[in-house]
């Protein structure tokens, strides 16, 4: 562990749920990036929300300063309000650079610039195209993106498709930095499930992740194969209720909710017979990268983002329940295809999506 000096560069990370947190892609990136930066001599502060972090995990690094800020905890206001209170706190601390996550925080960038703080923004996906948001929320995200295009010193895109979008629509160059995956050796088969004999879904329960369509396919699949559902909406609601009903009415369906145990999650991917990835918007999805790293045979919704990440290492399907069912049944009945996809995905992930490479690129962007 490298000792800190009085002249150490200071970085504030704003826009995740905190350190360490297991909610989504930003949180996964922060869990890898914050210790990496600390190893490189940075003083790292991560802003987060109450109840979203846990120091009681093996990967916890006590060198990282965690600051919990107040916010209005709701689907539409939590990101904006936690971003504002984080920026206000950061304004008075004045680190050398702020790594800001999500364009919703673009509204607060002028405060950081006024204080002379360098601003690097990971813009995330095209939030204003997500079905879960109403018209007002979509407008807020788009205006936040416009503010980001004006006030950010550097912009990070996690997919080349997103780079093209930002160049064409906001006339900003950007740095391409995707998400990474953590490689593991062989892990035990989880939950007494058969190796390559079960179907897996890992996703946030929102419409644009094809949750409804996958749930509709379950009655035609559960009699032949165990089905494991990982995820939730984060705020309850109809998808969580449906997952609960499916798990209660079908003995072959298991709903685990949010999983913070990385070993369990990675073993679920490693031994799955078919992993369904129904995400339709966003860039390089971290769950997809980790699935590839773990060797999960993947069936993905046919989008330009998923094709960019998977290349030729997955099967692509239309986002309707019948197409999903047919694709899953085909993969589950072909062990040779399962092995071929698994091996090729791991090789692609190793060459393109290693955390060491990605964290190094992030550090370069902060200088």
Buried (B, 14 or more C-beta within 10 A) or exposed (E): EEEEEEEBBBBBBBBBBBBBBBBBBBBBBBBBBBBBBBBBBBBBBBBBBEEBBEEEBEEBBEBBBBBBBEBEBEEBEBBBBBBBBBBEBBBEBEBBBBBBBBBBBBBBBBBBBEBEBBBBBBBBBBBBBBEBBEEEBBEBBBBBBBBBBEBBBBBBBBBBBBBEBBEEEBEBEBBBBBBBBBBBEEBEBBEEBEEBBBBBBBBBBBEBBBBBBBBBBBBBBBEBBBBBBBBBBBEEBEBBEBBBEBBEEBEBBBBBEEBEEBEBBBBBBBBBBBBBBBBBBBBBBBBBBBBBBBBBBBBBBBBEBBBBBBEEBBBBBBBEBEBBBBBBBBBBEBEEBBEEBBEBBBEBBEEBBBBEEBBBBBBEBBE
